[in-house]
């Protein structure tokens, strides 16, 4: 079986696709990971860069000029799927031509695409290829599929529904799309050097603090507020890829890019920008989280986590020492996080989904 995995050329979209792509490759199938901006490590997968013309900022400006009210709501995280549909509908147009050229060369039997890379579905429709929609956010994949395919940029394109949908969100956070197959979200951060001291438990509780791989307005970076409050909290804080290097309190350290999936098991808590991959990564190891609501889906993600009781939702600039102290001492947060971790561990691993993909192709 020849399989193309398609993701928008953004780290948060690409990384969740890698475990299933590697599982297909390890099962003997010919796999190509198509995207752009690849991380240092893609588990040895063959890659193809289709993102040379992709520009999310350019698409955002064009949509914002046409729909300023919707754009303002998106910055607050209250636009639902309206803005993201228009934004990625337009952005996906840049992926169609290079992906089609690649598909005509590779002749795939199957195209697996993530929630916001409907160029994969469009190309599959033109070539008569089977498709799988893989959820890679905490928003239902089918909702995002409808938002993008009915956008002004793509509404006239004949785009087939997916032959199969894979859902990765634990059911205790929200229900899966009807008929979707569940798959365990396997955290993967794309490599990076890990200092030895991060691979063991420290003398004090360790709090990992991370930020988005995308810079932009209302990006929810918790780093500055955590840095200001850290001296008043009995814990070790580790800022991952901090935006600015300043004078640090004695209990704060900084590191560059590290694979969070490798270091989170040794952390007592996780503070971040509410990205879906970060939320699922923290939940996978049962770590309480403090997340910052913001633009795009980040308010949605933060609220899902808080409703489940596995984390706190605090505006980035409002984080105080009391919030960090509660994050470390509130047993109810840890109990809920561990419950979700057990739920995730019980979900089918990516290797268990490979036969369903094979069956879809063989008919």
LUMNUTI-263837 format. One record per residue: x, y, z of N, C-alpha, C, O in turn; residue in one letter. Coordinates in pm, whole numbers, plus 50000, padded with zeros to 5 digits. Last residue first. Layout:
<recs>
XYZXYZXYZXYZa ...
</recs>
This chain:
<recs>
489014972950001487594971949978486964960250049485754958050039x 491624979450028491344966749960489864964949930489474956749846x 491445003850168492035003550033491624990949958491304991449839x 490284996250406489665007050327490175006750184489415009050090x 492114977850501490784973250459490084983650373489384980150278x 494214994550572494414984550468493074979750413492924977750292x 493015008550781493445015850662493635006150544493265009150431x 492654987850960491474995050911491815003050785490995004050694x 495344980251017494454971150942493204977950888492724974250781x 496215003951164496735000951030495844991150955495594993350837x 495425006551423494565012751320495015009051179494255010951084x 497354996151583496094988851577495134994651473494134988251439x 499365015151575499585002351505498294994351489498154986751394x 498315035551743498335037151598498545024151522497955022251415x 496285018751997497525024951952497485026651800496705019951733x 493075025352137493915017552043495155025452000495065037351970x 493065035452486492645037452347493565029452254494725027152288x 494205033252734493295022552693492805023952549492205014752495x 495585056752765496355044252755495505032652706496015023252645x 493445074452802494235075052679495015062152658495085057052546x 492625066753059491695065852947492455065852814492135057952725x 494865073353207494455059253199493505057053082493565046753013x 494765101153171495925093553124495595078753110495995072353012x 492415107053305492445108553160493645101153100493545095452992x 493295101553566492145094353510492155095253358491925085253289x 495295120353596495665106153590494515097553537494745087353472x 493765143653604494745141853498495135127153484495295122153373x 492275139253840491585140053710492565137753594492235130853498x 494385139854028493535127954015492845127853879492835117553811x 495385165753994496235154253963495405141553945495695133353857x 493205181054077493755182653942494575170553902494455165653790x 492905173254342491835170054247492315171554103491875164054015x 495105183454480495075169054448494005165554346494175156054270x 496875211054439495465206954432495385192354387495585189354269x 499555218054418499075212454545497635207454541497225200354632x 500285229654176501175219554235500575212354355501035201554390x 498295247954127498605237954025499415226454083499235214854045x 498545264754347497395255754338497665244554237497295233054260x 500925277754273500875269854396499705260154392499855248454429x 500065290954046501105280754033501145271854157501385259854147x 498215308554158497785298954055498785287554042498405275954030x 499855323654329498775315454386498275305054286497955293854326x 501485337754151502075327154232501005317954290501205305854300x 499525342353849500155346853973500715334854049500445323354015x 498555352553530499125341653610499865347453730500715356253716x 497635371653356497035371353490497605360453579497185359253694x 498595369253104499105380553182498605380353326499085387953410x 497135346153017498585346153028499115357253119499985354753202x 494315334953205494865343853103496375345553127496825346453241x 493915301253284494235314453336494805322853222495685318253150x 492585271653375492605280853262492785294953316491905300053386x 493955241253496493455254653522493535262753393494445260853312x 492995206053481493865217553465493175230453499491975230753526x 491155186453496492555182153490493515193853474494705191853455x 488455190753481489065191353613490525187653616491105186053723x 487045193453254487355179653294487985179253432488055168553494x 487075220953235485795214253267486035199853311485315194653396x 489765224853162489295229553293487985222753332487805219153448x 489765213652904490635208153008490145212153146490105203853237x 487945230352771487725215852778488515209752893487985201752970x 489245255152797487965252952866487625238152875487085233752976x 491485251652637491645254752779490375251852856490415246652968x 490295247552385491115237152446491235239152597491105229752675x 488975272452342488215259852342488985248852415488425241652497x 491215288852334490205290652440489365278052453489085273652564x 492505278752107493135277352237492185280252353492335274352460x 491815280251845491145269951924491635269452068491215260652144x 492285315251814492055302451749491305292651838490295296051899x 493795330352110493285330251974493085316151921493625306451975x 493245317852442493655328352349493065326152212491965320852199x 494055306352774493125307752662493565319152571494185328752616x 496635287752895496235301552875495305302452755495725299652643x 496755262653153496745266653013496185280752999495375285253080x 498335241153357497775254653358497895259653215499005260753161x 497805206553441498225217053349497585230553384496465231153433x 499065176053581498165187653587498705199153502499925201053493x 499755147053393500325158753459499305170053465498725173453361x 499445122253259498735125053383499275136753461499255136553584x 500475117553013501305113453127500685117253260501315115753365x 498465127052850498965113552827499815108352942499895096352966x 498145153752920497155143952966497675129752952497355121153035x 500325165152786500255165552931499285155252987499565148953089x 499525159852519500795154752571500805154452723501255144652783x 497145173752498497105159152490498405152952542498395142152601x 498185200152524497145195052614497155179952616497165173752723x 499965201152307500465202452444499455197052544499825190052639x 498245198252089499295188352113499845188952253500155178552312x 496655221552118496055208252131497105197652159496895188852243x 497845248252325497845241052199497345226852218497575220752323x 497975263552558496715256652525496695250652385495615248052331x 500475272452633499605281652559498285275452515497545281752439x 501385260552968501595262952825500455271052766499585276052837x 502815241153219502175254053189502445257153043503585256552998x 502615212953415502905217753280502115230453257500895230653272x 504105194453689503055202553630503555208153497504755208153469x 506135177653751504995177553842503835185453785502685183453826x 507975157053518507465169953564506305168053660505575158153652x 508755134453395509505138153515509055151553573509665156753667x 507235131953163507035122253272507755125753401507415120553507x 508265152952994507055155053074506845144653184506335148153290x 510395144752837510695151252965509455153253052509595155153173x 509425132952604510445125952681510645131852821511035124752913x 507645150752497507145137452529508145129452612507765120152682x 509225172652436508405173152557507885159352596507705156552714x 512335174452327511145166152304510305165252431510655157852524x 513315209152320513475195752374512225187752341511145193552328x 514885238352227513895228352188514245214852248515355209852229x 516525250052523516055251952387514975241852354514245237252442x 515825260852861516375251252765515855255152626514885262552613x 516405276153181515885276453045516565265652961517715261852986x 515205277953520516215274253421515585275053283514365274753270x 514685291353841514245290953701515435287453611516515293253623x 515395297054102514655284654077514115283653934513185275953908x 516635322054106517445309954128516715296954094517355286954061x 515325341753829515365338153970516145325053987516305317553890x 517285356153562516375345853611516475344353762517565345453818x 517305381853331517855377153458516835367853523515665371353538x 516155367953016516365378653112517085373153235517435361353241x 515455361552689516345357252798516585369252890517155379352849x 512305355352543513365364852579514185359152694513645352652784x 510845332452492510905342852389512025352652416512635357852322x 512225300152567511655312952609511845323652503512855324052434x 512285270952526512345280752417511755294252459510865299352391x 510915264452833511315258252707511205268652595510135274352574x 511805268853159511215275653045511795269952917513005270452894x 511185253353448512005251653329511275257853211510235252853168x 511305257653795510635261153670511625259853555512755264653563x 510875241054092511855243653987511095246153858510315237653815x 509295255754382509345246354271510485250354179511005261454186x 507655274154567508665264054599508645253154493508045242554513x 507305307254459506755293554454507885283654478508945284654417x 508325332054418507425330354532506815316454539505905314054618x 509705331854181510485332854305509635330454429510175327154535x 507705332153978508415319854015509125320554149509145310754223x 506475354253873505905348353995506755337154054506555333154168x 507835361553643507625371653746507165365653878507435371153985x 507695337953497509005342953539508855353053653509655353153747x 504985337353441505565326953526506905331653581507205329553698x 504805359553270504095359653398504635349153493504745351653613x 506505351353050506775363353129506085363653265506705367453364x 505255325352963506595326953017506825339353100507295338253213x 502895320352833502835322052979504165325753042504215328853161x 501605332852542502865328752602502835331052753502745342552798x 499355337952377499195331252506500475326652571500445317152649x 499155352052146499655338352135499725331052268500095319352273x 498125376952061497395368752157497835354152151497005345052150x 499755376651744498955383751846498175374051933497625364151884x 502595353651727501515361751672500755368651782501055366851900x 504515325151644504445338151709503325346151645503115345551524x 504285290851698503905302051612503875314751695503265315151802x 504745272851891505765273451786505465284551687506295287551600x 503915285552220503565281252085504765281551992505685289552011x 505725274252514504945283852438504725278652297505295268352259x 506045260652850506275260752706505405271252639504475276552699x 507415249253137506695260753082507045261952935508205264052899x 507265224953389507685228253253506805239453200505585239253218x 508215222953712507135228253629507725231753493508575240553482x 509055199453959509445206253836508205210453757507285202653737x 509595199954308508665197454197509065205854075509365217654087x 513105194754383511835201554404510885198254289511345194154183x 515075178154292514905179354438513595186254474513035183954581x 513705160654000514585169654072514325169754221513455162554271x 513765130453817513005139153907513975147653988514975142554038x 515255130553491515105124953626514335135053710514265146853676x 515875143553262515405129753252515395122653387515515110453395x 517065167553292515625167753264515035153753259513815152153251x 519745162253320519005165853441517505166453419516735166053515x 520655158153058520455146653146519595150053267518805141853313x 518935176652802519935176152910519625164653006518465161853032x 518235166352481517695166352617518835166352718519625156852721x 517725180652162518675175752260518105176952401517565187452438x 515175168951933515815179352014516735173052116516555161452154x 511955156751807513385156451836513875168451915513095177051957x 509175158651778510055161151664511515162151694512265167951615x 507325152151971507775166051963508805168751854509255180051840x 504385134652030505665134351961506095148651933505325156351878x 502005114552194502765127152190504095125352119504825115752144x 499435099052046500795096052089501615108852081501895113651971x 496175093152115497085103852075498475101052133498645100752255x 494685063152004495425069652112496275081152057497035079151962x 491695065151824493115062051822493805069751933493525081651954x 488465053951719489325060151820490765055851800491045044351764x 486715061351426487505051551500488415058951598489055068851563x 483425075651392484885076651390485525065351468484955060251564x 480665075851411481295066151322482815066451319483425058251251x 480465109951499479755097251474480515088451374480945093051268x 483325122451678482395123451565481725109951539482355099551556x 483275117452038483915116151908482895118551798481695116851822x 482675140952305482305129252225483035129352092483375139952040x 485285152052531484135154352443483885141952360484755133352346x 486605141852758486695156052725485565160152633484945170652653x 486095115352761485695122752882485875137752863485365145652943x 487185105852526485735108152532485305115652657484225121652658x 490125121352398489485112452497488015115952515487645127752518x 490625125252053490285132052178489635122352275488675115552238x 491015113551809492055111651910491735118152044492505116652139x 489495096051540489345105751649490365102951757490575091451795x 489375092851194490055088551317489955099551420490275111151392x 487205082650939487645093551026488235087551154487665078451213x 487085072850601487245068950740487715081150818488525089050769x 486685085350366486215071650377486245066550519485535057250555x 485515119450375486525109050405485905095150411484775093350454x 483785132850090483875130250233484925119450259485195111250171x 485415150149817484675138749874484815138250026485815142550082x 484865180149665485725173949766484955162549832483945165049897x 484835200549407484265187549443485205180049537486215174449495x 484625235349488485465223849454484765210849493484175210049600x 483225256049582482875251349447483705239349404483495233849296x 484355261749832482955257149825482585251449689481725242749681x 486875272249878486775258249835485345253549808485165242149765x 486685298849956487755294949866487555281049806488005278349695x 484595300350138484455307350010485515303049909485275303449789x 484095267350281484605281050282484485287250143484295280250044x 483465241150295482365250250259482805264850262481975273850248x 485815229350377485305225850244484145234650202483855235450082x 486145240350637487105243350531486505240650393486675248750302x 483915230850780484215245150778485155248750663484965259050598x 484085203050748482955210350689483265225250678482915231550578x 486465198750893486365194750752485245202450683485425207750573x 485705206751147486705214551076486695211350926486875220250843x 483865186551204483435200551206484415209251128484005218051053x 485485163851194484435165451093483895179751090483515184550984x 487135166751418487705167351283486635169851178486875177251082x 486315186851694485965175251612486465176851468486235187151405x 489205199551859487965202651790487595190751703488485184851641x 491675192751937490585189352030489225193251975488205190652039x 493375178451650493095189251744492025184351840491515173251826x 493545159151464494795162651532494625175051619495615181451657x 491975132651297491825143651392493175146451457493865137251501x 492315123750970492865121351104492715133851188493265144351156x 490525109150723490635121850795491125118850936490425112251013x 491475091550440491245090850584491465104750642492465111250613x 490465079750111490965089750206490615086350350489635079550379x 491305066449786490645065449916491275075250014492445078650003x 491245084649477492005077449580491225077449711490565087249744x 490685098749241489915086949277490585078249380490515065949373x 491905122549184492595110449139491815097649171492245086749133x 490235141649293490595142749150491205129849097491035126548980x 490155133049559488945132949477489265133649329488625126849248x 492775138249638492295124449635491055123249549490895113549474x 492735166149631493585158849538493135144249526493115138649417x 490915170749844490655175949710491455168249606490905164149503x 492165159250063490885153950016490585158349874490075150549793x 494445175750077494575161350062493305154950010493355146149924x 493395200250129494015198249998494205183449971494125178949857x 492685200550393491725194650298492225194450155491545189050067x 493975202250650494715201250523493825194350419494175183850364x 492905201750904492935214550833493835214050710494395224250669x 493025175451006491765182751011491745195550928490665199850886x 495115156550774494705161350905493535171150893493125174650782x 494875127250566495065141550584494525145950719493595139850773x 495995101750369495575104750506495865119550530497015123850515x 495255084750083495735097650133495125099950271493905100150287x 496175055449907495465061550019496105074950052497325076450050x 497715047549702496455040349718495565047249820494345045249822x 499525071449499499145065349627497845057549617496985060549534x 501525079649289500355070949269499925063949398499965051649405x 503705096549269503745085649367502625075449349502765063949388x 503015115049068504265107349060504225094949148504665084249107x 500605124649153500665118949018501945110948997501975101348920x 501365134949400500475123249395500485116749257500385104449246x 502905157149319503515146249395502685133549383503215122649360x 500925172749195502095168249118502775156549187503185146949121x 499235176749416498745169449299499905164249215499885152849170x 500915192049578500455178949624499945170549509500195158549503x 501275215649428502425206849455502005193049504502685183249475x 498425223649413499255221049295500455212349326500675202349256x 497535226149688496905217049592497845213649476498035201849445x 498545244949858499055231349870498595222149757499185211649734x 497195268549824498625268449791499225254449795500305252249741x 494715262749923494855264149779496315263549737496645258749628x 494865264050199495015251050135495175251849984495715242649922x 494275290850256495665286150268495875272850197496945270450141x 491445291450221492325299050133493755293650137494375291950032x 490745273750429490255271650294491135278750193491525272950092x 491895285350649492545273550593491965269550458492625262550381x 490165308050674491615309350675492285297450608493125299150520x 487555297850678487965307250573489485307850561490015308250450x 487795281250909487375275850780487805284750665488345279850566x 488505299151107489475288851070489105282450937489985278650860x 486175315051126487425320751076488395309951031489055311450927x 484215294951213484025304251102485315309451042485535308350922x 484205278551426484945273751309484865283451192485385280551084x 484435302551684484015289151645484865284251528486085285551530x 485385326351775484835326251639484335312551597483855310951484x 486735331652009485275329952017484615329051880483405330751870x 489345339652047489045325452058487565322652065487155312452121x 490065365151998489575362252134489335347352155489135342952268x 490675363251733491745367151824491355364651970492225362452055x 488135357951632489155347451627490305350551723490845341551787x 486905382651656486425371551738487445360151743487595353551845x 488345396151460488465400451600487995389451694488605387151799x 487475382451233488885382051270489085386251415489915380351485x 484815389451226485155375451246486605374251291486935365951376x 485105416451168484445412251291484785397851326485025394551442x 486345416350911487055421551030486425417351162487145414851258x 486505401450646485625398250760486255403250890486675395050972x 488355411750467486985409150421486015407250536484835410850526x 490625413650620490175425550547488735424050500487985433750493x 490875387250707490565397850804490075410450736489205417350789x 491645374150473490345371050535489935382050630488765385850635x 494155386050432493115386850330491725384150388490765391150356x 495525378850666495315393050632494185394550532493335403350546x 495565350950645494865357350756494575372050726493495376950757x 497185346750423495775342950416494975349750526493845354050503x 499595356050531499015362550413497535359350400496725368050369x 499995337750748499795352150771499165359350652498285367750671x 500265312850605499115315250691498925330150720497785334950717x 501265303350309501505314650400500245317350481499285323250431x 502825281950082501845282950192502215294650283503355295550329x 504665276249894503795287749867502775290149979501965299449970x 506005253850000506755265549958505905277949937506385289049959x 505095229050096504655241250161505315254050116505205264250184x 505765203750040504755209649951504355223549999503385229349949x 508325181650060507965195250098506995201049996507355203049879x 508225149250175508135157550054507615171150097506575172250162x 510015121850330509255134350333509245140950196510115138550113x 510075090850495510355098150371509465110450367508275109550397x 510975088150840509985087950733510485095550611511215105350622x 512565088451067513065082050947512095081350832512355074450734x 511275103851260511315089251277511715082051149511265070851123x 511865130051213510545125251170510515109951170509815103851089x 513585155751365513435141151364512015137651322511055141751388x 513485183851337514755176651323514605161551306515425155351238x 510445190251139511275190951260512555183051241512715176351140x 509715207750833509855195350908510765197151030511745204551025x 508405226250662508915230250792509135218450884508785219051002x 505715206050529506785215750515507245219850654506545217350752x 504365177950373504065189750454505135200250425505435202950308x 503965143850365503975155950283503515167750367502425167650424x 505525114450397504975125050482505095138150405506205142950381x 504875084050249505505097050230504775107150317503555108250311x 505365049050258504765060950318505575073350283506805073150287x 504565017350186505375028350132504705041450172503605044650125x 504374992950454503795001250349504735012650309505585016950387x 505174977750670505614973850537505074982250424505304978950307x 504674986750918503884975150876504204971050733503574961950679x 506165009350931506694997651000505914984950966506414973850982x 504445026750794505745023450737506295010550799506825001950729x 502365028150980502105022650846503415018450780503485007850718x 503745039951194503125026651212502835020251077503035008151060x 504415064651085505495055151116504935041051135505585031351098x 501825075551068502625073750947503745063650970503995055050885x 501195076551339500435067551252501195065251122501195054151070x 503215095651433503105081951486502325072251397502745060851381x 502795119751267503985111351253503815097351313504245087751250x 500705136551312500555126751206501655116351206501495105451151x 501395155251506500485144451544500295133751437499785122951467x 503195172651351503705163151450502715152151488503125140551502x 501605190051183502405179051129502745168351233502605156451207x 500425209551336499585201451248500305188751203499695178151189x 502465222151470501355216851547500415208151467499675200151524x 504125230851255504555220051346503385213851421503305201651435x 502855233550930502935239851062503195228651162502565218151156x 501855228550656503265230050697503435238450822504075248950820x 499215204650693499615218450669501045220350723501405214250823x 499805171450579499575180850689499945194750643500875196550563x 499245139150468499235153150430498925161750552497915159650620x 500685109650363500165116750479500325131650452501415136250418x 500105085750121500565099450145499885104650271498665104150283x 501005052350066500195061750146500885075350151502075076350181x 500575021949911501305034549903500435045349967499285047249928x 500854988150000500005000050000500895012550000501835013550079x 
</recs>
